Structure formats: structure tokens, C-alpha cells
Amino acid sequence: MNNETDTIGLLVGSRRKNSFNRQLASLARTMLEEKGQKVEMIEWLDVPFFSQDDEFPTPEAVQKVRDEVMGCNVIWIFSPEYNGQIPGGEKNLLDWLSRGLKPGADKSDTAVYGRKVLLTTAGGRAAGFGVRKNLSLLCKFMGMTVISSEGIALSPESWGSDDVMKTPGVKEMLEGQIDTLLG
Ligand SMILES: Cc1cc2nc3c(=O)[nH]c(=O)nc-3n(C[C@H](O)[C@H](O)[C@H](O)COP(=O)(O)O)c2cc1C
């Protein structure tokens, strides 16, 4: 693993401005900072579509996000669920992060290998069961350790207002995950 620190990196899988999952990440950030934890938002929206033809030299936007990930020993992914799956943009980012840092590098020489990961979804009735199952498999495949996976089914009031806090239990879910993380 590279450049390990005690920083927790928060990564939002949605591109939507008022994303429910981004709202969860913002709340988690506040809660973690209140406990004295160092937190970074990992921004990735300018990462290009992956192609093996474009891996080296590493595109600047990819290098930037890899550096941010390598500055954190824990990554907390807040992911929407699209058709039971990982949204395309987020999967594209994870494909980039799964690749070696240098040509010919082995599987462990990536930005994500060996890092701990937490998964959270705000979504429909199944609370993101499908996306979290898929993310969990993918993260393990990339050499990460999933330490927590939780989701919340948004209330009609949240869907109607675009406000995640109108769903009961949001803060309690994040508190539980933070307890798991910090022991
Ligand atoms: C293409 C597409 C597919 C979706 N599929 C699902 C789904 O399988 N399960 C679910 O709970 N919500 C699904 N939704 C609804 C999302 O949960 C909803 O759009 C949510 O706002 C996405 O998260 P965000 O607000 O963080 O962007 C889907 C939305 C889109 C645009």
C-alpha cells in the first residue's frame, strides 16, 4: 500500500448536483470531523473514459484522483444504485483505480490495493442491496477489505423534497458505520 495516513477519503458515485448520496457524504464528513478525524472528499468527475490505449502516460485527472486515494487509508464510497448495479461513471473510475501505477506493475501496485472500504447507499425500496453487493465483490477483487455496508430506503418525503434528512434513521446509520470504522 502507498502513502498510508489516517485520512478517510469520501467518494460519491453520483454526478448529480443535489445527490442524496452526496448529502450523506457531507453529513458523514461533519460527523467524522466532530470526532477529530481527518477527511478528504475525493473528486473524480473529470476522469476520462477508460481505455488501455490511454493508460500511460497516466492522464492528469486520473493521477490526481489516484494521489488523493493514496493519501487515505480508508475509502468510504457513497453510491447510488442504477438498475441494481454500479453507476457507469463510478465503475469507470474504479476500473482506472484497479490498474497498475506503472506499466507492467503487479496487481498489488495500484492506488486502492490493501485499503479498507465502507459502502453506503441511499436509494429505493431495496436500500441499494444490488449495488452494494456488486461493489463489495468488486472492491474485494481489487484487494480492498470491506468493513461495512449499509443502505437506506429513501422516504416519499425525501423523494419529494430532494432532502435525504427527511428519511428517518439516516444519522443513526452513519453513526453505526463510524463506530465500526473507529472501533
Ligand atoms: C438509470 C437509473 C437507474 C436506477 N435504478 C435504480 C435501482 O436499481 N435501485 C434504486 O434503488 N434506485 C434506482 N434509481 C433511482 C436512484 O436511486 C435515484 O435516481 C437517486 O436519486 C440516485 O442517487 P443520487 O441522488 O445520489 O444521484 C435509478 C435511477 C437511474 C437514473
The ligand as an SDF file (V2000), in Angstrom:
LIG
                    3D

 31 33  0  0  0  0  0  0  0  0999 V2000
  -30.6330    4.8870  -14.6970 C   0  0  0  0  0  0  0  0  0  0  0  0
  -31.2230    4.8130  -13.3110 C   0  0  0  0  0  0  0  0  0  0  0  0
  -31.4610    3.5800  -12.7380 C   0  0  0  0  0  0  0  0  0  0  0  0
  -31.9250    3.4930  -11.4290 C   0  0  0  0  0  0  0  0  0  0  0  0
  -32.0690    2.2610  -10.8530 N   0  0  0  0  0  0  0  0  0  0  0  0
  -32.3270    2.1760   -9.5100 C   0  0  0  0  0  0  0  0  0  0  0  0
  -32.2460    0.9250   -8.8240 C   0  0  0  0  0  0  0  0  0  0  0  0
  -31.9680   -0.1160   -9.3880 O   0  0  0  0  0  0  0  0  0  0  0  0
  -32.4810    0.9130   -7.4950 N   0  0  0  0  0  0  0  0  0  0  0  0
  -32.7590    2.0700   -6.8040 C   0  0  0  0  0  0  0  0  0  0  0  0
  -32.9260    1.9960   -5.5910 O   0  0  0  0  0  0  0  0  0  0  0  0
  -32.8550    3.2550   -7.4170 N   0  0  0  0  0  0  0  0  0  0  0  0
  -32.6340    3.3370   -8.7570 C   0  0  0  0  0  0  0  0  0  0  0  0
  -32.6550    4.5470   -9.3890 N   0  0  0  0  0  0  0  0  0  0  0  0
  -33.0820    5.7400   -8.6340 C   0  0  0  0  0  0  0  0  0  0  0  0
  -31.9330    6.3490   -7.8400 C   0  0  0  0  0  0  0  0  0  0  0  0
  -31.9050    5.7390   -6.5550 O   0  0  0  0  0  0  0  0  0  0  0  0
  -32.1580    7.8520   -7.7170 C   0  0  0  0  0  0  0  0  0  0  0  0
  -32.0670    8.4400   -9.0090 O   0  0  0  0  0  0  0  0  0  0  0  0
  -31.1730    8.5320   -6.7710 C   0  0  0  0  0  0  0  0  0  0  0  0
  -31.5070    9.8910   -6.7080 O   0  0  0  0  0  0  0  0  0  0  0  0
  -29.7230    8.3440   -7.2340 C   0  0  0  0  0  0  0  0  0  0  0  0
  -28.8330    8.7520   -6.2240 O   0  0  0  0  0  0  0  0  0  0  0  0
  -28.2360   10.2510   -6.1370 P   0  0  0  0  0  0  0  0  0  0  0  0
  -29.3850   11.1370   -5.6880 O   0  0  0  0  0  0  0  0  0  0  0  0
  -27.1690   10.1510   -5.1200 O   0  0  0  0  0  0  0  0  0  0  0  0
  -27.7510   10.6400   -7.5030 O   0  0  0  0  0  0  0  0  0  0  0  0
  -32.2170    4.6750  -10.7060 C   0  0  0  0  0  0  0  0  0  0  0  0
  -32.0030    5.9220  -11.3030 C   0  0  0  0  0  0  0  0  0  0  0  0
  -31.4910    5.9930  -12.5810 C   0  0  0  0  0  0  0  0  0  0  0  0
  -31.1950    7.3570  -13.1780 C   0  0  0  0  0  0  0  0  0  0  0  0
  1  2  1  0
  2  3  1  0
  2 30  2  0
  3  4  2  0
  4  5  1  0
  4 28  1  0
  5  6  2  0
  6  7  1  0
  6 13  1  0
  7  8  2  0
  7  9  1  0
  9 10  1  0
 10 11  2  0
 10 12  1  0
 12 13  2  0
 13 14  1  0
 14 15  1  0
 14 28  1  0
 15 16  1  0
 16 17  1  0
 16 18  1  0
 18 19  1  0
 18 20  1  0
 20 21  1  0
 20 22  1  0
 22 23  1  0
 23 24  1  0
 24 25  2  0
 24 26  1  0
 24 27  1  0
 28 29  2  0
 29 30  1  0
 30 31  1  0
M  END
$$$$
